[in-house]
Amino acid sequence: MKLRLYSFLILISVILLTVFSVNAQERIPLNPGVYDQWKSIERPQISENGQIISYEVNPQLGDGCLIIIHHESGKSDTISRAFDAMFSPSDDFSVYKVKPLYKDTRKAKLDGKKKDDLPKDSLGISAFNGIVFRFAGLKSFSLPAKKGNFLAALLETPKPEKTEDSATVDSANIAGISGKTESKVKKPGESKKKDKTETYTLKLIFPSDSLIYSWDSITDFTFSENGKTLAWASYFNDSIPMSRITVFETALKKKLEIFNSAGVVRNLALDTAGTQLAFMHSSDTSDAKRYRLLYYNKVLSVVADTVTKEFSSGYCPGEHGKVYFSQDGSKLYFGIAPTPRPEPKDTLTDDEKARVDLWHWKDPLIQPQQLKKLETEKNAPT
């Protein structure tokens, strides 16, 4: 009996050793060349109604994909290069960013292109009734936090193609024909400095209804949490910089311009109910801009500026501070900062200036870290 048991154990051992040796021969050894093929599951999420899930499958290097699975029907969609997906509050569509092809981005980097010239992300929308949208040149997009079957997105405005117009007369040719030279005459009010303010196209999209509203020359926008109101800032600079604030009622599909004035606007904020709006405005044309805080609730009013008595002397609303309402809408919060002053005219040439960085051994931060945080500390509101 014991002999049979020993024979059986030896037989099992031989079989296991044979299987392990075969598997060891077939197993591919690990090396750095296989790392790029490894994939990971990232950003899993589930819709509010619990019927739809999504997640990303991304390789270490290369193009990934977004997978959306409908639990009830068992249907799944795979969207190449999509990432950062979000479900709408009404669970009737998914919105996501779409990366350019990895090989195109890599080639652009090898060609030495700057960051602004690299291929841009696109906006993708998959409505669950089967309609799909794609928009190039995505800057940002936003959804209402609690309610709404729509989204808004800032997109790069396509630049007009240069075409030869027969009605346009070339001044250089005229000068050559007449034998005279013409100097460019500067228009009155034409700014000496190039305006660096970037504007975009704002699109308000109702994917399930295939309804799209579009406005140009937009710098910023915001939704109320309940999706009732969309507000945006427009900027125009033909000869004088002008800014406008417009509010749009998403249910009534009706817009209202509430502000139009020379200057620039920053920090739009809507309350939760979508009935109150606040923003910063400055009419200064110099680099040292002084801002005032404006508040709108059926009537527009200034609530804080450089002469507000409640501020410490020499302080005003800070342009870098966040503007926001309390959850119940009864309070408005904003930052203050020292009132900017125009820098005095420089009377020294560059070679006459001495530039030094001072550091003390008792400073809490080392000098390189201080220099790295310099701009952030300068712009920090009080």
C-alpha positions in Angstrom: 0.0 0.0 0.0 2.8 2.4 1.0 4.7 1.4 -2.2 1.7 2.4 -4.3 1.3 5.7 -2.5 5.0 6.6 -3.0 4.8 5.7 -6.7 1.7 7.9 -7.1 3.5 10.8 -5.4 6.6 10.4 -7.5 4.4 10.3 -10.7 2.6 13.5 -9.7 5.9 15.2 -9.0 7.2 14.3 -12.4 4.1 15.6 -14.1 4.2 18.9 -12.2 7.9 19.4 -13.0 7.2 18.8 -16.6 4.4 21.3 -16.7 6.4 24.0 -14.9 9.4 23.4 -17.2 7.2 23.8 -20.3 5.6 27.0 -19.0 9.0 28.4 -18.1 10.2 27.8 -21.7 7.1 29.6 -23.1 7.1 32.5 -20.7 8.5 35.7 -22.3 11.2 37.3 -20.1 10.5 40.9 -18.9 12.6 43.7 -20.4 12.2 47.5 -20.8 10.8 46.9 -24.3 7.5 45.5 -23.0 6.8 48.3 -20.5 5.1 50.5 -23.2 2.6 47.7 -23.9 1.3 47.6 -20.3 -2.1 49.1 -19.9 -4.0 50.4 -16.9 -7.6 51.2 -16.1 -8.1 54.8 -15.1 -10.9 57.3 -14.1 -13.8 54.8 -13.6 -17.2 56.4 -12.9 -20.8 55.7 -12.8 -23.8 57.8 -13.9 -26.3 59.2 -11.4 -29.0 56.7 -12.4 -26.5 53.8 -12.0 -27.1 52.5 -15.5 -24.0 53.6 -17.3 -20.3 53.3 -16.4 -17.2 54.5 -18.2 -13.4 54.0 -17.8 -10.2 54.6 -19.7 -7.8 52.0 -20.8 -4.4 53.7 -21.3 -1.0 52.2 -22.3 2.2 53.4 -20.8 3.0 55.0 -24.2 0.7 55.6 -27.1 -3.0 56.1 -27.7 -5.6 55.0 -25.1 -9.4 54.7 -25.3 -12.5 55.4 -23.4 -15.1 52.6 -22.8 -18.7 53.4 -22.1 -21.0 50.5 -21.0 -24.8 50.6 -20.8 -25.8 48.1 -18.1 -29.4 47.7 -19.2 -28.8 46.9 -22.8 -25.3 45.5 -22.5 -24.1 47.8 -25.3 -20.6 49.2 -25.1 -18.8 52.0 -27.0 -15.1 52.3 -27.4 -13.9 55.8 -28.2 -10.2 56.1 -29.3 -8.0 58.7 -27.5 -10.9 60.0 -25.4 -10.3 61.0 -21.7 -11.6 63.0 -18.8 -15.2 62.0 -19.5 -18.2 63.3 -17.6 -21.9 62.3 -17.6 -24.6 65.0 -17.8 -26.7 65.6 -14.7 -29.7 64.3 -16.7 -27.7 61.2 -17.8 -28.6 61.6 -21.5 -25.0 62.2 -22.8 -21.4 61.8 -22.1 -18.8 64.6 -22.8 -15.1 64.0 -23.1 -11.8 65.4 -24.4 -10.1 63.7 -27.4 -6.3 63.8 -27.6 -4.5 64.1 -31.0 -2.7 61.1 -32.3 0.3 60.3 -30.2 2.5 60.0 -33.3 1.4 63.5 -34.5 2.2 65.1 -31.1 5.5 63.4 -31.0 6.5 64.5 -34.5 5.6 68.1 -33.6 7.8 68.0 -30.5 10.6 66.5 -32.6 10.2 69.3 -35.1 10.8 71.8 -32.3 7.3 73.3 -32.2 6.3 75.4 -29.2 3.6 74.3 -26.8 1.0 76.6 -28.3 1.7 75.2 -31.8 1.3 71.5 -30.8 -1.8 69.6 -31.9 -4.8 70.6 -29.7 -7.4 68.4 -27.9 -10.9 68.2 -29.4 -14.3 68.1 -27.7 -16.3 64.9 -28.1 -20.0 64.4 -27.1 -21.9 61.1 -27.3 -25.6 61.5 -26.8 -27.3 58.3 -25.7 -29.8 58.6 -28.5 -27.0 57.8 -31.0 -25.9 61.4 -32.0 -22.2 62.1 -31.8 -20.5 65.6 -32.0 -16.9 66.6 -32.4 -15.4 70.1 -32.2 -11.8 71.0 -32.8 -9.6 73.4 -30.8 -10.9 72.8 -27.3 -10.0 75.3 -24.6 -12.4 74.2 -21.8 -15.9 72.9 -21.2 -18.3 72.9 -18.3 -21.5 71.2 -17.2 -24.1 72.4 -14.7 -23.4 70.8 -11.3 -26.9 69.6 -10.5 -29.4 69.9 -13.3 -29.4 70.3 -17.1 -29.3 68.5 -20.4 -26.7 70.8 -22.0 -23.0 71.9 -21.7 -21.0 74.9 -22.7 -17.5 74.9 -24.3 -14.8 77.4 -25.2 -13.3 76.6 -28.6 -10.6 78.3 -30.6 -12.1 80.6 -33.2 -10.9 79.6 -36.7 -8.7 82.2 -38.2 -10.0 83.6 -41.5 -8.1 82.4 -44.6 -6.1 85.0 -46.4 -7.6 85.6 -49.9 -6.8 88.1 -52.5 -9.7 90.5 -52.9 -9.8 92.3 -56.3 -11.3 95.4 -54.5 -8.3 95.6 -52.2 -5.6 97.9 -53.5 -2.0 97.2 -52.5 -0.4 100.5 -51.4 3.1 99.2 -52.2 2.1 98.8 -55.9 0.6 102.2 -56.0 3.8 103.7 -54.6 5.8 101.8 -57.2 3.6 103.0 -60.1 3.7 106.7 -59.0 7.3 106.7 -58.0 6.5 107.8 -54.5 6.8 106.1 -51.2 4.0 105.9 -48.7 4.5 105.7 -44.9 2.0 103.9 -42.8 -0.2 106.4 -41.0 -1.1 105.4 -37.5 -4.8 105.6 -36.8 -5.9 107.9 -33.9 -6.4 105.8 -30.7 -4.5 102.8 -32.1 -2.8 101.1 -29.2 1.0 101.1 -29.1 1.1 97.8 -27.3 -0.2 94.6 -28.9 -3.3 93.4 -27.2 -2.6 89.9 -25.7 -6.2 89.3 -24.6 -7.3 85.9 -26.0 -10.9 85.4 -27.1 -12.7 82.2 -28.1 -16.0 80.9 -29.5 -18.5 79.9 -26.9 -20.9 77.1 -27.8 -24.0 76.1 -25.8 -24.9 72.6 -26.8 -28.1 70.6 -26.2 -26.8 67.2 -27.6 -30.0 65.2 -27.4 -31.9 67.9 -29.3 -29.1 68.7 -31.8 -29.4 72.3 -30.8 -26.3 74.6 -30.7 -25.9 78.3 -29.9 -22.7 80.1 -30.7 -21.1 83.4 -29.7 -17.7 84.8 -30.6 -15.1 87.0 -28.8 -15.7 85.4 -25.4 -13.1 85.4 -22.6 -14.9 83.6 -19.8 -18.1 81.9 -18.9 -19.8 80.3 -15.9 -22.9 78.2 -15.1 -25.2 78.4 -12.0 -25.3 75.1 -10.1 -28.9 74.5 -11.0 -28.3 75.1 -14.7 -30.8 77.9 -14.9 -28.3 80.6 -16.0 -25.3 80.8 -18.2 -23.2 84.0 -18.0 -20.3 85.1 -20.2 -17.9 88.0 -20.8 -17.2 89.3 -24.3 -14.2 91.4 -25.2 -13.7 93.7 -28.3 -10.8 96.0 -29.1 -11.3 97.9 -32.4 -9.7 101.1 -31.0 -10.8 101.1 -27.3 -11.0 97.9 -25.2 -14.6 97.1 -24.5 -16.2 94.4 -22.3 -19.7 93.1 -22.1 -21.5 90.7 -19.7 -24.4 88.7 -21.0 -26.7 86.3 -19.1 -28.7 83.5 -20.8 -31.7 81.7 -19.4 -31.3 78.1 -20.5 -35.0 77.2 -20.1 -36.4 80.2 -22.0 -33.5 80.3 -24.4 -33.4 84.1 -23.9 -30.3 86.3 -23.4 -29.9 89.7 -21.7 -26.9 92.1 -21.9 -26.4 93.6 -18.4 -23.1 95.4 -18.8 -21.2 97.1 -21.6 -18.3 99.4 -20.8 -14.7 100.2 -21.7 -12.1 98.1 -19.9 -11.6 94.4 -18.9 -13.7 92.0 -16.9 -12.5 89.1 -14.7 -13.8 86.5 -12.2 -17.4 85.9 -13.2 -19.5 84.3 -10.4 -23.1 83.1 -10.3 -25.0 82.0 -7.1 -26.5 78.6 -6.8 -30.0 79.8 -7.8 -28.7 81.6 -10.9 -30.3 85.0 -9.9 -27.2 86.8 -8.6 -24.0 87.7 -10.6 -20.8 89.3 -9.5 -17.6 90.2 -11.4 -14.5 92.4 -11.4 -14.1 95.3 -13.8 -11.2 97.7 -14.5 -11.3 100.6 -17.0 -7.5 101.3 -16.5 -5.4 101.1 -19.7 -2.1 100.8 -17.9 -0.5 97.5 -16.7 -1.3 98.4 -13.1 -5.0 97.9 -13.1 -7.3 98.8 -10.2 -10.5 96.7 -10.1 -13.9 97.3 -8.7 -16.4 94.6 -7.7 -19.9 94.8 -9.4 -23.0 93.0 -8.3 -26.2 92.2 -10.4 -29.6 91.2 -9.2 -32.1 92.8 -11.7 -30.1 96.0 -11.1 -26.3 96.5 -11.5 -24.4 98.2 -8.7 -20.8 98.7 -7.4 -20.2 97.0 -4.1 -16.5 97.6 -3.6 -13.7 99.7 -5.2 -10.6 101.7 -4.3 -12.6 104.1 -2.0 -14.5 101.5 0.0 -14.3 102.6 3.7 -14.3 99.1 5.1 -10.9 98.3 3.5 -7.6 99.1 5.2 -5.9 102.2 3.7 -4.3 101.4 0.3 -6.3 98.3 -0.4 -8.9 97.5 -3.1 -10.6 94.3 -4.6 -7.8 91.9 -5.8 -8.0 90.7 -9.4 -6.4 87.3 -8.5 -8.8 86.5 -5.6 -11.7 84.1 -6.2 -15.2 85.6 -6.3 -18.0 83.4 -5.1 -21.3 83.3 -3.3 -22.2 81.3 -0.2 -24.4 78.2 -0.8 -27.6 80.0 0.3 -26.7 83.1 -1.7 -26.7 85.5 1.3 -23.0 86.3 1.2 -20.5 87.3 -1.5 -16.8 86.5 -1.0 -13.8 88.1 -2.7 -10.2 88.9 -2.1 -8.5 92.2 -1.5 -4.9 93.3 -2.3 -2.8 96.4 -2.1 -3.9 99.0 -4.7 -1.6 98.7 -7.7 0.5 101.8 -8.5 2.0 102.7 -11.8 5.8 102.0 -11.7 7.9 105.2 -11.9 9.7 105.8 -15.2 13.0 104.1 -15.4 15.9 106.5 -15.5 18.7 103.9 -15.6 20.0 101.8 -18.5 20.3 98.0 -18.1 24.1 98.2 -17.6 23.7 100.7 -14.8 21.5 98.5 -12.7 22.6 96.1 -10.0 20.5 92.9 -9.6 21.0 90.8 -6.4 19.0 88.1 -4.7 19.2 88.3 -0.9 18.7 85.3 1.3 19.2 84.8 5.1 20.0 81.5 6.7 17.0 81.8 9.0 14.5 82.1 6.0 12.0 79.2 6.1 12.5 78.6 2.4 15.7 78.1 0.4 16.4 80.8 -2.2 15.5 78.8 -5.3 12.2 78.0 -3.8 11.6 81.6 -2.9 12.3 82.7 -6.5 10.0 79.9 -7.8 7.1 81.2 -5.6 7.8 84.9 -6.3 5.0 85.6 -8.8 2.5 83.5 -6.8 3.1 85.4 -3.6 2.9 88.7 -5.5 -0.5 87.9 -6.8 -1.9 86.3 -3.6 -5.0 88.1 -2.3 -5.1 89.2 1.3 
